[in-house]
């Protein structure tokens, strides 16, 4: 369970942070404190699937505990980079 955070990266002029998991739920303890200031996007990467699945979530829709149905809503929603 749990996962791994990476540092922020600029993508299309937006600050993105990546959170990956290999199994279990997306459990993020005190996640808001882990986001860098001005983070626009949190990219969840599910490494428990082949091929890996990507869930780009706007930072303002991000919660400390992302239930699977919340993350699933954002699957391959790369349009959030434009918004």
FENGI-V94083 format. One record per residue. N is the residue number from 0. RES is the residue in one letter. PHI is phi in radians with two decimals (999 if undefined). Layout:
BEGIN
n=N res=RES phi=PHI
n=N res=RES phi=PHI
END
This chain:
BEGIN
n=0 res=X phi=999
n=1 res=X phi=1.39
n=2 res=X phi=-2.96
n=3 res=X phi=-2.26
n=4 res=X phi=-1.59
n=5 res=X phi=-2.07
n=6 res=X phi=-1.19
n=7 res=X phi=-1.29
n=8 res=X phi=-2.36
n=9 res=X phi=-1.49
n=10 res=X phi=-2.33
n=11 res=X phi=0.99
n=12 res=X phi=1.39
n=13 res=X phi=-2.03
n=14 res=X phi=-1.48
n=15 res=X phi=-2.13
n=16 res=X phi=-2.05
n=17 res=X phi=-2.00
n=18 res=X phi=-2.22
n=19 res=X phi=-2.03
n=20 res=X phi=-2.45
n=21 res=X phi=-1.90
n=22 res=X phi=-2.90
n=23 res=X phi=1.34
n=24 res=X phi=-1.42
n=25 res=X phi=-1.45
n=26 res=X phi=-1.85
n=27 res=X phi=-2.21
n=28 res=X phi=-1.43
n=29 res=X phi=0.93
n=30 res=X phi=-1.11
n=31 res=X phi=-0.99
n=32 res=X phi=-1.27
n=33 res=X phi=-1.56
n=34 res=X phi=-1.31
n=35 res=X phi=-1.21
n=36 res=X phi=-0.99
n=37 res=X phi=1.20
n=38 res=X phi=-1.14
n=39 res=X phi=-1.71
n=40 res=X phi=-2.55
n=41 res=X phi=-2.01
n=42 res=X phi=-1.74
n=43 res=X phi=-1.57
n=44 res=X phi=-2.07
n=45 res=X phi=-1.65
n=46 res=X phi=-1.53
n=47 res=X phi=-1.53
n=48 res=X phi=-2.07
n=49 res=X phi=-2.20
n=50 res=X phi=-1.27
n=51 res=X phi=-1.01
n=52 res=X phi=-1.88
n=53 res=X phi=-2.12
n=54 res=X phi=-2.33
n=55 res=X phi=-1.37
n=56 res=X phi=-2.02
n=57 res=X phi=-1.02
n=58 res=X phi=-1.02
n=59 res=X phi=-1.31
n=60 res=X phi=-1.78
n=61 res=X phi=-1.49
n=62 res=X phi=-2.21
n=63 res=X phi=-1.02
n=64 res=X phi=-2.18
n=65 res=X phi=-1.59
n=66 res=X phi=-1.23
n=67 res=X phi=-0.92
n=68 res=X phi=-1.19
n=69 res=X phi=-1.24
n=70 res=X phi=-1.19
n=71 res=X phi=-1.02
n=72 res=X phi=-1.02
n=73 res=X phi=-1.72
n=74 res=X phi=-0.97
n=75 res=X phi=0.96
n=76 res=X phi=-1.53
n=77 res=X phi=-1.19
n=78 res=X phi=-1.11
n=79 res=X phi=-1.15
n=80 res=X phi=-1.18
n=81 res=X phi=-1.44
n=82 res=X phi=-1.55
END
